[in-house]
Amino acid sequence: MVKLAILGTGIISECHFFALDHIKDVKVTAIASIDEKSGKAACEKFGAKYYNDYKNLLSNEKDFDGIVIALPNHMHYEACTAAIDAGVKSILCEKPLGINSEQSACIVEKARKAGIFFQTAYMKRFNPGFRKIKDALEEIGEIEFVTSSIYASSPEPSISSKTPVKSWHGDSKLSGGGFLTHSGSHHLDLLRHLFGDIKSVSCKCRYDSGDGRDYYLNGKLFMKSGIEIDMRLGRVDIPNLGPGFTLFRGGWNETIEVIAHRGYIKVENPSWQGYEAMKVTHWFKGMPGPTETYYECNEQWINEFAAYVESCKTHILSPSGSSAEDGYRVDFIIEKMRESGRKNGEIVEID
Ligand SMILES: NC(=O)c1ccc[n+]([C@@H]2O[C@H](COP(=O)([O-])OP(=O)(O)OC[C@H]3O[C@@H](n4cnc5c(N)ncnc54)[C@H](O)[C@@H]3O)[C@@H](O)[C@H]2O)c1
């Protein structure tokens, strides 16, 4: 039985708790949240002990094998550091790893020196639809085009006053950035997982508020393998663009499309909360035409947590897992994309 302590009981924890409900051999023993209502409700659900601050949990609780950090972005660095200092042996930390690459580099170094197990919670690698792309890569042969896009039917408040902003989510000093940090980070991690590392980037950015809250991005990722990927991100004022998403009025429209010499694959609408089926369209050479298959997006949470629970026992990262280094790499690439945006799309080397 793997015992877990959870730090934070906010929006994302709904997905984590869904996953934990579906995994055997795991027990949540302690939960920390400054929000007493959601913290105590979660403790009641799992029969866990409640702490009103994560620091109290780390200094007083010893009955766990690993922790899950689901705190606001600006707290990841301090919480990871405090957890390692407290002797925690396994950490699953929500994305982005830090609010800048300097923080995430320090987390990588500290985790390495302490010899602990660390996983960055980029769950799209565990998504059943996106896994189909990885499975298809050999079959479809040489890649011609890859396009990745995420459009949310929810404009930034500075271009519309309709969107309510939750405290830290909308403050770049606390969140680390705009849509690129919140959502583009997922695709940067996933695209590295699928197509290898990124050599250089070019990025044009509209509505850059100057403080890192960038949205409406048109990027090009030049992969070390030679593949060029078009990446588009936008929080747009267009309602109902995709499956309903409680935080955004009307929709979440996310796609990765791959065109190759011997095949085609497109993954659509992996909604974050996963309440709707996602669609995978594929064609392999010899098939009369494309075939559509639907998957349960919510499986991504179960797969991610099952992998982490297993890693708490073995200290080995699952083949789909993102390491601390992967988390750092994404944070660094984001900074390089911003740099390119400031230089109006000039190509910026990553290494
Ligand atoms: N993987 C994804 O797709 C995804 C989606 C959404 C959020 N996230 C990430 O999850 C993390 C949490 O985001 P959220 O939207 O759930 O935030 P939130 O603001 O809804 O929740 C934050 C939680 O942290 C708790 N907290 C704050 N200070 C604390 C302290 N000192 N001690 C204990 N608890 C404390 C709050 O009580 C709250 O429960 C962020 O890093 C975010 O980027 C990931």
The ligand as an SDF file (V2000), in Angstrom:
LIG
                    3D

 44 48  0  0  0  0  0  0  0  0999 V2000
   -2.2430   19.5960  -15.2000 N   0  0  0  0  0  0  0  0  0  0  0  0
   -3.1230   20.5200  -15.5440 C   0  0  0  0  0  0  0  0  0  0  0  0
   -3.7160   20.4960  -16.5990 O   0  0  0  0  0  0  0  0  0  0  0  0
   -3.4170   21.6160  -14.5730 C   0  0  0  0  0  0  0  0  0  0  0  0
   -4.6410   22.2890  -14.6280 C   0  0  0  0  0  0  0  0  0  0  0  0
   -4.9120   23.2580  -13.6720 C   0  0  0  0  0  0  0  0  0  0  0  0
   -3.9730   23.5810  -12.7160 C   0  0  0  0  0  0  0  0  0  0  0  0
   -2.7830   22.9310  -12.7220 N   0  0  0  0  0  0  0  0  0  0  0  0
   -1.7340   23.2800  -11.7580 C   0  0  0  0  0  0  0  0  0  0  0  0
   -2.1330   22.8370  -10.4510 O   0  0  0  0  0  0  0  0  0  0  0  0
   -1.6520   23.7430   -9.4710 C   0  0  0  0  0  0  0  0  0  0  0  0
   -2.8310   24.2150   -8.6300 C   0  0  0  0  0  0  0  0  0  0  0  0
   -3.7240   24.9050   -9.4640 O   0  0  0  0  0  0  0  0  0  0  0  0
   -5.2510   25.1100   -9.0740 P   0  0  0  0  0  0  0  0  0  0  0  0
   -5.9050   25.6700  -10.2700 O   0  0  0  0  0  0  0  0  0  0  0  0
   -5.7850   23.8550   -8.4630 O   0  0  0  0  0  0  0  0  0  0  0  0
   -5.0910   26.2620   -7.9540 O   0  0  0  0  0  0  0  0  0  0  0  0
   -6.1440   26.6970   -6.8260 P   0  0  0  0  0  0  0  0  0  0  0  0
   -5.8430   28.0990   -6.5060 O   0  0  0  0  0  0  0  0  0  0  0  0
   -7.5210   26.3000   -7.2240 O   0  0  0  0  0  0  0  0  0  0  0  0
   -5.7090   25.7630   -5.5920 O   0  0  0  0  0  0  0  0  0  0  0  0
   -4.5340   25.9820   -4.8740 C   0  0  0  0  0  0  0  0  0  0  0  0
   -4.6090   25.2200   -3.5680 C   0  0  0  0  0  0  0  0  0  0  0  0
   -3.4310   25.5010   -2.8200 O   0  0  0  0  0  0  0  0  0  0  0  0
   -3.8000   25.6200   -1.4620 C   0  0  0  0  0  0  0  0  0  0  0  0
   -2.7780   26.3760   -0.7260 N   0  0  0  0  0  0  0  0  0  0  0  0
   -2.3180   27.6270   -0.9520 C   0  0  0  0  0  0  0  0  0  0  0  0
   -1.3900   27.9540   -0.0300 N   0  0  0  0  0  0  0  0  0  0  0  0
   -1.2490   26.8690    0.7690 C   0  0  0  0  0  0  0  0  0  0  0  0
   -0.4580   26.5710    1.9040 C   0  0  0  0  0  0  0  0  0  0  0  0
    0.4160   27.4520    2.4120 N   0  0  0  0  0  0  0  0  0  0  0  0
   -0.5760   25.3620    2.4810 N   0  0  0  0  0  0  0  0  0  0  0  0
   -1.4510   24.4510    2.0020 C   0  0  0  0  0  0  0  0  0  0  0  0
   -2.2480   24.6800    0.9390 N   0  0  0  0  0  0  0  0  0  0  0  0
   -2.1470   25.8720    0.3460 C   0  0  0  0  0  0  0  0  0  0  0  0
   -5.1470   26.3250   -1.4810 C   0  0  0  0  0  0  0  0  0  0  0  0
   -5.8480   26.0740   -0.2640 O   0  0  0  0  0  0  0  0  0  0  0  0
   -5.7880   25.6420   -2.6800 C   0  0  0  0  0  0  0  0  0  0  0  0
   -6.4640   24.4770   -2.2510 O   0  0  0  0  0  0  0  0  0  0  0  0
   -0.9660   24.8690  -10.2530 C   0  0  0  0  0  0  0  0  0  0  0  0
    0.3930   24.6390  -10.3070 O   0  0  0  0  0  0  0  0  0  0  0  0
   -1.5510   24.7810  -11.6420 C   0  0  0  0  0  0  0  0  0  0  0  0
   -0.7110   25.2610  -12.6650 O   0  0  0  0  0  0  0  0  0  0  0  0
   -2.5040   21.9510  -13.6020 C   0  0  0  0  0  0  0  0  0  0  0  0
  1  2  1  0
  2  3  2  0
  2  4  1  0
  4  5  1  0
  4 44  2  0
  5  6  2  0
  6  7  1  0
  7  8  2  0
  8  9  1  0
  8 44  1  0
  9 10  1  0
  9 42  1  0
 10 11  1  0
 11 12  1  0
 11 40  1  0
 12 13  1  0
 13 14  1  0
 14 15  2  0
 14 16  1  0
 14 17  1  0
 17 18  1  0
 18 19  2  0
 18 20  1  0
 18 21  1  0
 21 22  1  0
 22 23  1  0
 23 24  1  0
 23 38  1  0
 24 25  1  0
 25 26  1  0
 25 36  1  0
 26 27  1  0
 26 35  1  0
 27 28  2  0
 28 29  1  0
 29 30  1  0
 29 35  2  0
 30 31  1  0
 30 32  2  0
 32 33  1  0
 33 34  2  0
 34 35  1  0
 36 37  1  0
 36 38  1  0
 38 39  1  0
 40 41  1  0
 40 42  1  0
 42 43  1  0
M  CHG  2   8   1  16  -1
M  END
$$$$
